[in-house]
């Protein structure tokens, strides 16, 4: 379903019991809400699952291609307003985690609990910003398919390439289907995001942090640093997974998610 949210058409899907606790899944860059299908299937019997495509991604409109994480949080809050969800559990992977962390800082009253997966609170280092700049130049020159070929190399564990090549292909296709303008615009938004570390000790919402044991993009140290600062948070390592932990090991990921949701509902 597509509706105009915060001035732009965004694609979203609501599954499960509309009267139950809302669980909002926020995908990473440069993916789409399709990456959460295994989690939606796991939770929809007991919860109201909302997935959506972040502006510029999946089936949501690209618009002018000028984005900020702030704008993505505006979109998220406008979407849950539109759906009349007073507060929700936010489950964000990587960029989805950056969006959830900024929402926790800005609109804590709307966040019932948070699951931060393969994410971090620190802003980009200079080195990371330069890497984003190279990514922007590359996607403008070579297009989204070439960007996808490069990108997937860094996000999956070696065993995923070996045992689940169809998963790698699925994600490659999602990225290749994106507009180069939206990829470049999101890279700029990621490079310009604020550092949310300072606000972590003020988080009151129950928080679970998940990280793939081989995540090289947002590694265990970044997850542990958040865990040490967020009061009463829990941290779990997802075995046999890298950056795409929900896709690479959905069994363990879903088990942790369901236990956490039961505790916070
Ligand atoms: C993501 O998965 O959302 C991105 O890898 C995040 C990032 O590049 O910082």
Boltz pocket constraint, residues with backbone or C-beta under 6 A from the ligand:
constraints:
  - pocket:
      binder: B
      contacts: [[A, 27], [A, 28], [A, 29], [A, 30], [A, 93], [A, 94], [A, 95], [A, 96], [A, 118], [A, 190], [A, 217]]
      max_distance: 6.0
